[in-house]
Amino acid sequence: MNGDPLVSLGGAIVGVFGLPLWALSFLRKRRVSKFVEEFPSAIDVIVRGVREGLPVADCFRIVANEAPEPVRSEFRQIV
């Protein structure tokens, strides 16, 4: 270390606050990206179900039970 307490304090602040915020931001972007990738197929399931005469709530339940994450957990909250 260079012995400067201000530099050490600044590094500690960045380490304590900056790193967790960066990690949360990274995880959030990854989850949103997966959701956007899988959402069209969930909408397709809903549209097909409604065309076949199923109630929308049943279509939501199908998506909530069979879709991959994170779409599944979001539709479970809706149901």
Biopython code that builds the backbone (N, CA, C, O; Angstrom):
import numpy as np
from Bio.PDB.StructureBuilder import StructureBuilder

atoms = [
    (1, "MET", "N", (0.841, -1.187, 0.000)),
    (1, "MET", "CA", (0.000, 0.000, 0.000)),
    (1, "MET", "C", (0.878, 1.239, 0.000)),
    (1, "MET", "O", (2.035, 1.197, 0.420)),
    (2, "ASN", "N", (0.330, 2.310, -0.462)),
    (2, "ASN", "CA", (1.097, 3.541, -0.528)),
    (2, "ASN", "C", (0.985, 4.337, 0.763)),
    (2, "ASN", "O", (1.715, 5.311, 0.945)),
    (3, "GLY", "N", (0.088, 3.948, 1.662)),
    (3, "GLY", "CA", (-0.008, 4.614, 2.947)),
    (3, "GLY", "C", (-0.970, 5.779, 2.979)),
    (3, "GLY", "O", (-1.182, 6.353, 4.047)),
    (4, "ASP", "N", (-1.552, 6.150, 1.882)),
    (4, "ASP", "CA", (-2.494, 7.266, 1.859)),
    (4, "ASP", "C", (-3.865, 6.776, 2.322)),
    (4, "ASP", "O", (-4.490, 5.965, 1.639)),
    (5, "PRO", "N", (-4.337, 7.253, 3.464)),
    (5, "PRO", "CA", (-5.614, 6.752, 3.983)),
    (5, "PRO", "C", (-6.814, 7.148, 3.112)),
    (5, "PRO", "O", (-7.811, 6.426, 3.079)),
    (6, "LEU", "N", (-6.732, 8.288, 2.407)),
    (6, "LEU", "CA", (-7.837, 8.689, 1.541)),
    (6, "LEU", "C", (-8.008, 7.719, 0.370)),
    (6, "LEU", "O", (-9.130, 7.391, -0.015)),
    (7, "VAL", "N", (-6.898, 7.270, -0.185)),
    (7, "VAL", "CA", (-6.960, 6.304, -1.282)),
    (7, "VAL", "C", (-7.514, 4.980, -0.772)),
    (7, "VAL", "O", (-8.330, 4.348, -1.443)),
    (8, "SER", "N", (-7.085, 4.567, 0.387)),
    (8, "SER", "CA", (-7.588, 3.330, 0.976)),
    (8, "SER", "C", (-9.079, 3.432, 1.269)),
    (8, "SER", "O", (-9.827, 2.486, 1.025)),
    (9, "LEU", "N", (-9.511, 4.572, 1.788)),
    (9, "LEU", "CA", (-10.929, 4.782, 2.078)),
    (9, "LEU", "C", (-11.745, 4.773, 0.789)),
    (9, "LEU", "O", (-12.814, 4.165, 0.737)),
    (10, "GLY", "N", (-11.254, 5.436, -0.242)),
    (10, "GLY", "CA", (-11.942, 5.443, -1.530)),
    (10, "GLY", "C", (-12.054, 4.048, -2.116)),
    (10, "GLY", "O", (-13.106, 3.677, -2.638)),
    (11, "GLY", "N", (-10.986, 3.274, -2.038)),
    (11, "GLY", "CA", (-11.013, 1.899, -2.526)),
    (11, "GLY", "C", (-11.996, 1.035, -1.742)),
    (11, "GLY", "O", (-12.682, 0.187, -2.314)),
    (12, "ALA", "N", (-12.060, 1.251, -0.444)),
    (12, "ALA", "CA", (-13.000, 0.494, 0.390)),
    (12, "ALA", "C", (-14.438, 0.844, 0.035)),
    (12, "ALA", "O", (-15.291, -0.041, -0.031)),
    (13, "ILE", "N", (-14.714, 2.110, -0.192)),
    (13, "ILE", "CA", (-16.071, 2.538, -0.541)),
    (13, "ILE", "C", (-16.477, 1.940, -1.880)),
    (13, "ILE", "O", (-17.593, 1.443, -2.031)),
    (14, "VAL", "N", (-15.575, 1.989, -2.846)),
    (14, "VAL", "CA", (-15.875, 1.406, -4.157)),
    (14, "VAL", "C", (-16.090, -0.099, -4.016)),
    (14, "VAL", "O", (-16.996, -0.653, -4.639)),
    (15, "GLY", "N", (-15.281, -0.756, -3.218)),
    (15, "GLY", "CA", (-15.422, -2.194, -3.033)),
    (15, "GLY", "C", (-16.702, -2.574, -2.316)),
    (15, "GLY", "O", (-17.332, -3.577, -2.654)),
    (16, "VAL", "N", (-17.091, -1.779, -1.325)),
    (16, "VAL", "CA", (-18.275, -2.110, -0.530)),
    (16, "VAL", "C", (-19.559, -1.796, -1.293)),
    (16, "VAL", "O", (-20.510, -2.576, -1.246)),
    (17, "PHE", "N", (-19.596, -0.673, -1.990)),
    (17, "PHE", "CA", (-20.828, -0.260, -2.656)),
    (17, "PHE", "C", (-20.820, -0.518, -4.164)),
    (17, "PHE", "O", (-21.837, -0.929, -4.722)),
    (18, "GLY", "N", (-19.724, -0.291, -4.805)),
    (18, "GLY", "CA", (-19.668, -0.398, -6.260)),
    (18, "GLY", "C", (-19.765, -1.810, -6.782)),
    (18, "GLY", "O", (-20.498, -2.066, -7.736)),
    (19, "LEU", "N", (-19.044, -2.727, -6.181)),
    (19, "LEU", "CA", (-19.030, -4.103, -6.664)),
    (19, "LEU", "C", (-20.394, -4.780, -6.537)),
    (19, "LEU", "O", (-20.844, -5.398, -7.502)),
    (20, "PRO", "N", (-21.075, -4.692, -5.389)),
    (20, "PRO", "CA", (-22.420, -5.306, -5.320)),
    (20, "PRO", "C", (-23.415, -4.669, -6.291)),
    (20, "PRO", "O", (-24.233, -5.377, -6.878)),
    (21, "LEU", "N", (-23.361, -3.366, -6.469)),
    (21, "LEU", "CA", (-24.263, -2.711, -7.414)),
    (21, "LEU", "C", (-23.991, -3.173, -8.836)),
    (21, "LEU", "O", (-24.920, -3.387, -9.615)),
    (22, "TRP", "N", (-22.725, -3.325, -9.172)),
    (22, "TRP", "CA", (-22.376, -3.815, -10.498)),
    (22, "TRP", "C", (-22.885, -5.243, -10.682)),
    (22, "TRP", "O", (-23.436, -5.578, -11.731)),
    (23, "ALA", "N", (-22.701, -6.090, -9.658)),
    (23, "ALA", "CA", (-23.147, -7.485, -9.758)),
    (23, "ALA", "C", (-24.664, -7.556, -9.917)),
    (23, "ALA", "O", (-25.161, -8.324, -10.740)),
    (24, "LEU", "N", (-25.403, -6.768, -9.143)),
    (24, "LEU", "CA", (-26.864, -6.757, -9.266)),
    (24, "LEU", "C", (-27.301, -6.258, -10.639)),
    (24, "LEU", "O", (-28.244, -6.790, -11.224)),
    (25, "SER", "N", (-26.628, -5.254, -11.143)),
    (25, "SER", "CA", (-26.945, -4.737, -12.470)),
    (25, "SER", "C", (-26.696, -5.798, -13.535)),
    (25, "SER", "O", (-27.501, -5.956, -14.453)),
    (26, "PHE", "N", (-25.602, -6.515, -13.420)),
    (26, "PHE", "CA", (-25.282, -7.584, -14.365)),
    (26, "PHE", "C", (-26.339, -8.677, -14.329)),
    (26, "PHE", "O", (-26.807, -9.123, -15.377)),
    (27, "LEU", "N", (-26.719, -9.116, -13.121)),
    (27, "LEU", "CA", (-27.725, -10.175, -12.991)),
    (27, "LEU", "C", (-29.078, -9.725, -13.510)),
    (27, "LEU", "O", (-29.800, -10.513, -14.121)),
    (28, "ARG", "N", (-29.433, -8.467, -13.273)),
    (28, "ARG", "CA", (-30.710, -7.935, -13.754)),
    (28, "ARG", "C", (-30.751, -7.923, -15.281)),
    (28, "ARG", "O", (-31.740, -8.338, -15.885)),
    (29, "LYS", "N", (-29.673, -7.447, -15.898)),
    (29, "LYS", "CA", (-29.621, -7.408, -17.360)),
    (29, "LYS", "C", (-29.711, -8.803, -17.952)),
    (29, "LYS", "O", (-30.360, -9.005, -18.978)),
    (30, "ARG", "N", (-29.064, -9.765, -17.312)),
    (30, "ARG", "CA", (-29.103, -11.135, -17.811)),
    (30, "ARG", "C", (-30.517, -11.713, -17.704)),
    (30, "ARG", "O", (-30.975, -12.393, -18.622)),
    (31, "ARG", "N", (-31.212, -11.449, -16.590)),
    (31, "ARG", "CA", (-32.587, -11.949, -16.409)),
    (31, "ARG", "C", (-33.538, -11.304, -17.415)),
    (31, "ARG", "O", (-34.378, -11.985, -18.002)),
    (32, "VAL", "N", (-33.407, -9.997, -17.613)),
    (32, "VAL", "CA", (-34.263, -9.302, -18.575)),
    (32, "VAL", "C", (-34.010, -9.830, -19.983)),
    (32, "VAL", "O", (-34.950, -10.000, -20.760)),
    (33, "SER", "N", (-32.776, -10.083, -20.310)),
    (33, "SER", "CA", (-32.435, -10.616, -21.624)),
    (33, "SER", "C", (-33.069, -11.992, -21.836)),
    (33, "SER", "O", (-33.620, -12.259, -22.904)),
    (34, "LYS", "N", (-32.996, -12.861, -20.836)),
    (34, "LYS", "CA", (-33.627, -14.178, -20.943)),
    (34, "LYS", "C", (-35.139, -14.048, -21.062)),
    (34, "LYS", "O", (-35.768, -14.780, -21.827)),
    (35, "PHE", "N", (-35.727, -13.115, -20.307)),
    (35, "PHE", "CA", (-37.170, -12.918, -20.368)),
    (35, "PHE", "C", (-37.592, -12.468, -21.755)),
    (35, "PHE", "O", (-38.550, -12.997, -22.319)),
    (36, "VAL", "N", (-36.882, -11.495, -22.305)),
    (36, "VAL", "CA", (-37.215, -10.977, -23.637)),
    (36, "VAL", "C", (-37.057, -12.075, -24.686)),
    (36, "VAL", "O", (-37.798, -12.100, -25.669)),
    (37, "GLU", "N", (-36.120, -12.962, -24.491)),
    (37, "GLU", "CA", (-35.902, -14.058, -25.437)),
    (37, "GLU", "C", (-37.039, -15.079, -25.397)),
    (37, "GLU", "O", (-37.417, -15.610, -26.441)),
    (38, "GLU", "N", (-37.585, -15.361, -24.228)),
    (38, "GLU", "CA", (-38.608, -16.393, -24.067)),
    (38, "GLU", "C", (-40.040, -15.856, -24.122)),
    (38, "GLU", "O", (-40.973, -16.637, -24.308)),
    (39, "PHE", "N", (-40.231, -14.561, -23.968)),
    (39, "PHE", "CA", (-41.568, -13.978, -23.910)),
    (39, "PHE", "C", (-42.392, -14.207, -25.182)),
    (39, "PHE", "O", (-43.584, -14.494, -25.069)),
    (40, "PRO", "N", (-41.819, -14.094, -26.386)),
    (40, "PRO", "CA", (-42.638, -14.340, -27.586)),
    (40, "PRO", "C", (-43.257, -15.735, -27.627)),
    (40, "PRO", "O", (-44.388, -15.886, -28.089)),
    (41, "SER", "N", (-42.552, -16.744, -27.159)),
    (41, "SER", "CA", (-43.138, -18.086, -27.161)),
    (41, "SER", "C", (-44.260, -18.187, -26.134)),
    (41, "SER", "O", (-45.220, -18.927, -26.350)),
    (42, "ALA", "N", (-44.163, -17.466, -25.032)),
    (42, "ALA", "CA", (-45.250, -17.456, -24.051)),
    (42, "ALA", "C", (-46.484, -16.788, -24.643)),
    (42, "ALA", "O", (-47.602, -17.267, -24.453)),
    (43, "ILE", "N", (-46.290, -15.699, -25.349)),
    (43, "ILE", "CA", (-47.415, -15.021, -26.001)),
    (43, "ILE", "C", (-48.029, -15.931, -27.058)),
    (43, "ILE", "O", (-49.248, -15.948, -27.231)),
    (44, "ASP", "N", (-47.195, -16.682, -27.761)),
    (44, "ASP", "CA", (-47.689, -17.618, -28.768)),
    (44, "ASP", "C", (-48.575, -18.689, -28.132)),
    (44, "ASP", "O", (-49.614, -19.046, -28.690)),
    (45, "VAL", "N", (-48.172, -19.201, -26.975)),
    (45, "VAL", "CA", (-48.985, -20.194, -26.269)),
    (45, "VAL", "C", (-50.335, -19.592, -25.891)),
    (45, "VAL", "O", (-51.370, -20.244, -26.028)),
    (46, "ILE", "N", (-50.323, -18.359, -25.420)),
    (46, "ILE", "CA", (-51.571, -17.700, -25.026)),
    (46, "ILE", "C", (-52.471, -17.491, -26.239)),
    (46, "ILE", "O", (-53.668, -17.769, -26.175)),
    (47, "VAL", "N", (-51.914, -17.011, -27.329)),
    (47, "VAL", "CA", (-52.706, -16.757, -28.538)),
    (47, "VAL", "C", (-53.295, -18.062, -29.073)),
    (47, "VAL", "O", (-54.472, -18.105, -29.432)),
    (48, "ARG", "N", (-52.500, -19.113, -29.130)),
    (48, "ARG", "CA", (-53.008, -20.399, -29.610)),
    (48, "ARG", "C", (-54.117, -20.927, -28.715)),
    (48, "ARG", "O", (-55.114, -21.461, -29.201)),
    (49, "GLY", "N", (-53.945, -20.780, -27.411)),
    (49, "GLY", "CA", (-54.959, -21.252, -26.485)),
    (49, "GLY", "C", (-56.269, -20.500, -26.631)),
    (49, "GLY", "O", (-57.341, -21.104, -26.605)),
    (50, "VAL", "N", (-56.190, -19.187, -26.784)),
    (50, "VAL", "CA", (-57.404, -18.384, -26.949)),
    (50, "VAL", "C", (-58.083, -18.735, -28.262)),
    (50, "VAL", "O", (-59.312, -18.799, -28.317)),
    (51, "ARG", "N", (-57.320, -18.962, -29.314)),
    (51, "ARG", "CA", (-57.907, -19.362, -30.600)),
    (51, "ARG", "C", (-58.619, -20.707, -30.514)),
    (51, "ARG", "O", (-59.603, -20.946, -31.215)),
    (52, "GLU", "N", (-58.113, -21.582, -29.649)),
    (52, "GLU", "CA", (-58.733, -22.896, -29.478)),
    (52, "GLU", "C", (-59.916, -22.850, -28.511)),
    (52, "GLU", "O", (-60.602, -23.856, -28.325)),
    (53, "GLY", "N", (-60.158, -21.698, -27.899)),
    (53, "GLY", "CA", (-61.313, -21.563, -27.023)),
    (53, "GLY", "C", (-61.018, -21.656, -25.539)),
    (53, "GLY", "O", (-61.947, -21.658, -24.731)),
    (54, "LEU", "N", (-59.758, -21.733, -25.158)),
    (54, "LEU", "CA", (-59.415, -21.760, -23.731)),
    (54, "LEU", "C", (-59.554, -20.370, -23.130)),
    (54, "LEU", "O", (-59.309, -19.373, -23.810)),
    (55, "PRO", "N", (-59.942, -20.293, -21.870)),
    (55, "PRO", "CA", (-59.943, -18.986, -21.197)),
    (55, "PRO", "C", (-58.512, -18.464, -21.036)),
    (55, "PRO", "O", (-57.559, -19.239, -20.951)),
    (56, "VAL", "N", (-58.385, -17.159, -20.998)),
    (56, "VAL", "CA", (-57.052, -16.538, -20.878)),
    (56, "VAL", "C", (-56.367, -16.985, -19.592)),
    (56, "VAL", "O", (-55.158, -17.214, -19.580)),
    (57, "ALA", "N", (-57.134, -17.111, -18.509)),
    (57, "ALA", "CA", (-56.540, -17.527, -17.233)),
    (57, "ALA", "C", (-55.916, -18.921, -17.350)),
    (57, "ALA", "O", (-54.858, -19.174, -16.774)),
    (58, "ASP", "N", (-56.560, -19.819, -18.085)),
    (58, "ASP", "CA", (-55.989, -21.156, -18.287)),
    (58, "ASP", "C", (-54.709, -21.087, -19.120)),
    (58, "ASP", "O", (-53.757, -21.827, -18.873)),
    (59, "CYS", "N", (-54.697, -20.212, -20.087)),
    (59, "CYS", "CA", (-53.484, -20.028, -20.902)),
    (59, "CYS", "C", (-52.337, -19.494, -20.042)),
    (59, "CYS", "O", (-51.193, -19.923, -20.188)),
    (60, "PHE", "N", (-52.648, -18.567, -19.155)),
    (60, "PHE", "CA", (-51.629, -18.053, -18.242)),
    (60, "PHE", "C", (-51.107, -19.173, -17.343)),
    (60, "PHE", "O", (-49.906, -19.244, -17.079)),
    (61, "ARG", "N", (-51.990, -20.041, -16.874)),
    (61, "ARG", "CA", (-51.568, -21.158, -16.023)),
    (61, "ARG", "C", (-50.649, -22.118, -16.787)),
    (61, "ARG", "O", (-49.681, -22.635, -16.230)),
    (62, "ILE", "N", (-50.953, -22.344, -18.034)),
    (62, "ILE", "CA", (-50.103, -23.221, -18.852)),
    (62, "ILE", "C", (-48.703, -22.628, -18.957)),
    (62, "ILE", "O", (-47.706, -23.328, -18.779)),
    (63, "VAL", "N", (-48.640, -21.338, -19.246)),
    (63, "VAL", "CA", (-47.331, -20.675, -19.340)),
    (63, "VAL", "C", (-46.622, -20.714, -17.988)),
    (63, "VAL", "O", (-45.416, -20.955, -17.928)),
    (64, "ALA", "N", (-47.362, -20.478, -16.901)),
    (64, "ALA", "CA", (-46.769, -20.462, -15.562)),
    (64, "ALA", "C", (-46.224, -21.825, -15.164)),
    (64, "ALA", "O", (-45.305, -21.907, -14.349)),
    (65, "ASN", "N", (-46.772, -22.889, -15.724)),
    (65, "ASN", "CA", (-46.314, -24.237, -15.367)),
    (65, "ASN", "C", (-45.266, -24.796, -16.319)),
    (65, "ASN", "O", (-44.448, -25.621, -15.914)),
    (66, "GLU", "N", (-45.274, -24.362, -17.577)),
    (66, "GLU", "CA", (-44.437, -25.038, -18.570)),
    (66, "GLU", "C", (-43.350, -24.177, -19.206)),
    (66, "GLU", "O", (-42.444, -24.720, -19.839)),
    (67, "ALA", "N", (-43.407, -22.888, -19.065)),
    (67, "ALA", "CA", (-42.407, -22.020, -19.704)),
    (67, "ALA", "C", (-41.089, -22.068, -18.929)),
    (67, "ALA", "O", (-41.079, -22.350, -17.731)),
    (68, "PRO", "N", (-39.993, -21.793, -19.609)),
    (68, "PRO", "CA", (-38.704, -21.734, -18.893)),
    (68, "PRO", "C", (-38.612, -20.462, -18.054)),
    (68, "PRO", "O", (-39.350, -19.500, -18.268)),
    (69, "GLU", "N", (-37.703, -20.483, -17.110)),
    (69, "GLU", "CA", (-37.465, -19.298, -16.283)),
    (69, "GLU", "C", (-36.832, -18.214, -17.128)),
    (69, "GLU", "O", (-36.123, -18.554, -18.075)),
    (70, "PRO", "N", (-37.026, -16.982, -16.869)),
    (70, "PRO", "CA", (-37.772, -16.291, -15.823)),
    (70, "PRO", "C", (-39.230, -16.034, -16.180)),
    (70, "PRO", "O", (-39.963, -15.457, -15.376)),
    (71, "VAL", "N", (-39.670, -16.451, -17.368)),
    (71, "VAL", "CA", (-41.054, -16.231, -17.780)),
    (71, "VAL", "C", (-41.997, -16.970, -16.836)),
    (71, "VAL", "O", (-43.047, -16.447, -16.464)),
    (72, "ARG", "N", (-41.623, -18.173, -16.454)),
    (72, "ARG", "CA", (-42.465, -18.982, -15.569)),
    (72, "ARG", "C", (-42.764, -18.254, -14.262)),
    (72, "ARG", "O", (-43.923, -18.168, -13.857)),
    (73, "SER", "N", (-41.754, -17.739, -13.609)),
    (73, "SER", "CA", (-41.978, -17.098, -12.302)),
    (73, "SER", "C", (-42.793, -15.805, -12.443)),
    (73, "SER", "O", (-43.581, -15.474, -11.557)),
    (74, "GLU", "N", (-42.613, -15.089, -13.528)),
    (74, "GLU", "CA", (-43.394, -13.869, -13.714)),
    (74, "GLU", "C", (-44.870, -14.183, -13.952)),
    (74, "GLU", "O", (-45.749, -13.488, -13.441)),
    (75, "PHE", "N", (-45.135, -15.227, -14.725)),
    (75, "PHE", "CA", (-46.529, -15.608, -14.962)),
    (75, "PHE", "C", (-47.138, -16.259, -13.729)),
    (75, "PHE", "O", (-48.353, -16.185, -13.543)),
    (76, "ARG", "N", (-46.338, -16.891, -12.888)),
    (76, "ARG", "CA", (-46.868, -17.406, -11.625)),
    (76, "ARG", "C", (-47.338, -16.277, -10.729)),
    (76, "ARG", "O", (-48.331, -16.421, -10.016)),
    (77, "GLN", "N", (-46.646, -15.175, -10.756)),
    (77, "GLN", "CA", (-47.094, -14.004, -9.975)),
    (77, "GLN", "C", (-48.415, -13.485, -10.508)),
    (77, "GLN", "O", (-49.268, -13.055, -9.732)),
    (78, "ILE", "N", (-48.597, -13.518, -11.813)),
    (78, "ILE", "CA", (-49.851, -13.052, -12.406)),
    (78, "ILE", "C", (-50.996, -13.974, -12.022)),
    (78, "ILE", "O", (-52.080, -13.521, -11.656)),
    (79, "VAL", "N", (-50.738, -15.291, -12.112)),
    (79, "VAL", "CA", (-51.782, -16.275, -11.798)),
    (79, "VAL", "C", (-52.050, -16.233, -10.313)),
    (79, "VAL", "O", (-52.894, -16.979, -9.816)),
]
sb = StructureBuilder()
sb.init_structure("model")
sb.init_model(0)
sb.init_chain("A")
sb.init_seg("    ")
for serial, (resi, resn, name, xyz) in enumerate(atoms, 1):
    if name == "N":
        sb.init_residue(resn, " ", resi, " ")
    sb.init_atom(name, np.array(xyz, "f"), 0.0, 1.0, " ", f" {name:<3s}", serial, name[0])
structure = sb.get_structure()
